[in-house]
Amino acid sequence: MRRRGYDFAVKKDIYVSLEEARQEIWRRWNNIALRRRIEAFVGRVPEHLMKEPRAILNRDVATPDNEFRQFFIKARQIGLSPVVSEYLEDKFVGINSDKLSLAKMPIYMGTDRNGNSMFRYRNILDYAKYDGRKFNEIKTLWGEPLVFFHNRLLRSLYPYVEVFDNSEWLKSKGNTAYEFYPYELSLCICHGVLFEDFITNGAEKSFCEQVVNPALEKLEDMFGHKPLIVSLMSDKTSTGKVADDKYWYCYPACLENEITSFLPVIHQKSSHIFSNYKIGMVEVL
């Protein structure tokens, strides 16, 4: 689940600081009895979490937006190797802003005179054609699988980041998030540190109340430890606000040529710059 809106929907005390996570993850990892209890509960721990604890980002598709850069920086600060767990059998839904940004990619263009983020959109697929289709079934306007394209962009900037499709593992734990989420979060008790923001806004508020909170309570009751979760965007202020939300799912300008070089000519010439609050629009020739 990605960031959307501003008010945090789960209890603030579920988050730990980078320093606390850095120390606690190794203490728990070296607690062999705890690790064996988690592994017995999970049944099969994904291979990439078996040798050492990792910094974990769970996303539908791994992509090098500004949010990923934040994750990468914090993973290095905590001293853990970053890994992205993808859910490629999730469905693309155009009305979901996070998912739409994988298709209608906003390129970060700096800030306007009011300090608001500006971004230029690049459309890379036919959303109407693929709305409701699984991510691993979608192709770009030039015929490349959407997942391959985003992963290729990611490796152009972060060549050593590990990415894997976790769809099969999640499906083995249940058909709904309510069923598989306790297993997914249990891996962040001693096998890794999750980087995430749980935020209330419409459907995500329900997700937090009906899926996240029950899973957290269940795991703490079972193991006596809460999952190690570090907030990606919040500085853990008293208000729990996240500044300039749209910035995080924009892409750095250095990737624009790589993105547009594959687009059919008609799409290369069509783009607009928007301010964060859509104050005005400037056409780019």
C-alpha angles and dihedrals in degrees: 000000000000133000117280126161125354117266118087113235100197129062113285092229092070088078125081129198122253091252093050091048091048092056100034098049093061093044090054094041090056090050094093094184092056091046092052091050090053092047091050090052094047096042095206122029113208109260096241090063097050102080103044140346115278140199104250132206117180113204138150090239128009108238135161100244123142091270090059090051089055090051092048092051093049092046089056091047090055092046097238128126110248123238129180119213110205128201100204095168091064113106128252110238116184095207090061106090095207093052092042090058088065088061104028096041117202113214113207111240101178125256134311124234090277092056095252120140117256123205138178119218124227116190112212103172145026102263095190091055094051103033107131094015124122116261092241089059097053126101130193125242089269094049102258117133107260093230093052090051095052092043090050091052090049094053091048088067102023106029097171101048112117117231126183138172108245095182097108093048092049092048089052088061098050147310096257136049089244088062102041102033096081089056093047093049092045088068087066094061095079109338098065150343117255119219109206147126118221106205135180118234124129111301093010090061089058090046091055094045097043102033115015102043096046090048092051092049092047093051095047090050092049101043106018090236133089121225114268105249124173119195112241099204110013122086085208093251121170090261096045092221125165114213123226098356099191092058092071097064094044122103125234116261091240089074097053096091091049090051098045096042090076097043120104110258094254090058095044090064097048118083141117136203117230130188117230091260094037094248100165130332130240121200116224116215 
